[in-house]
Amino acid sequence: MFDKLRRRIEEVRQTPAPRPPTGSGSGRSRQHNLFEAAAVHVAACAENDFERSAEAARWVSPEALSFGVNELACRAVIALARERNETPQTVARTLLGLPRS
């Protein structure tokens, strides 16, 4: 599990930054917020879409992406805990395959 995460992080680091848009239009690129970047990044990772994941990781700083992914994880665990009528800790441990404490 952690090897897969390490490989993805390395891919993101090695992927070149996107070039500024050229051609017609206003010349302005759309700004993405950290929550949008986190949502796209996590969904792409879940779908094994490495290219899309790397693209979303370039939209914001690594720190901002980390914050967004953390916020998404917290919200997802809380939502699942409510749905399952379990504690967030139980849900998080179950998702990671850890024994109940």
C-alpha positions in Angstrom: 0.0 0.0 0.0 2.7 2.4 0.9 4.8 1.4 -2.1 1.9 2.4 -4.3 1.7 5.8 -2.6 5.5 6.3 -2.8 5.5 5.5 -6.6 2.7 8.0 -7.2 4.5 10.7 -5.2 7.7 10.1 -7.3 5.6 10.3 -10.5 4.2 13.6 -9.5 7.7 14.9 -8.6 9.1 13.8 -11.9 6.3 15.0 -14.1 7.2 18.4 -15.8 5.1 21.4 -14.9 2.5 22.3 -17.5 3.3 25.0 -20.0 1.4 28.2 -20.1 -1.5 28.3 -22.6 -0.7 29.5 -26.0 -2.9 30.7 -28.9 -6.1 32.6 -28.9 -8.2 33.4 -25.9 -7.7 35.7 -22.9 -4.4 34.1 -22.0 -5.5 33.5 -18.4 -5.5 30.0 -17.1 -8.2 28.9 -14.7 -7.1 29.0 -11.0 -7.9 25.8 -9.1 -8.5 25.9 -5.3 -6.9 23.4 -3.0 -10.1 21.5 -2.4 -10.7 21.0 -6.1 -7.1 19.8 -6.5 -7.5 17.4 -3.6 -10.8 16.0 -4.9 -9.4 15.5 -8.4 -6.2 14.1 -7.1 -7.8 11.5 -4.8 -10.5 10.5 -7.3 -7.8 10.0 -9.9 -5.7 7.9 -7.6 -8.7 5.8 -6.7 -9.2 5.2 -10.5 -5.5 4.6 -11.1 -5.4 7.6 -13.4 -1.8 8.7 -12.8 -1.7 11.4 -15.4 -4.8 13.1 -14.0 -3.5 12.7 -10.5 -0.2 14.4 -11.4 -2.0 17.2 -13.2 -4.1 18.0 -10.2 -1.0 17.8 -8.0 0.5 20.7 -10.1 -2.5 23.0 -9.5 -1.5 23.9 -6.0 1.6 23.7 -3.8 2.4 20.3 -2.2 1.5 21.7 1.2 -1.9 22.9 0.0 -2.6 19.6 -1.7 -1.6 17.8 1.5 -4.0 20.0 3.5 -6.8 19.4 1.0 -6.3 15.6 1.0 -6.2 15.6 4.8 -9.5 17.6 4.9 -11.1 15.2 2.3 -10.0 12.2 4.3 -11.4 13.6 7.6 -14.7 14.4 5.9 -14.9 11.0 4.3 -14.2 9.2 7.6 -16.8 11.3 9.4 -19.4 10.6 6.7 -18.7 6.9 6.7 -18.8 6.8 10.5 -22.2 8.4 10.6 -23.5 6.1 7.9 -22.2 3.0 9.7 -23.0 4.2 13.2 -19.4 3.7 14.2 -16.7 5.9 15.6 -14.4 7.7 13.2 -11.4 5.8 14.7 -13.1 2.5 14.0 -13.9 3.5 10.4 -10.3 4.8 9.8 -8.7 1.7 11.2 -11.1 -0.6 9.2 -10.3 1.3 6.0 -6.6 0.9 6.6 -6.9 -2.8 7.5 -5.8 -2.3 11.0 -7.1 -4.3 14.0 -9.6 -2.6 16.3 -8.0 -1.0 19.3 
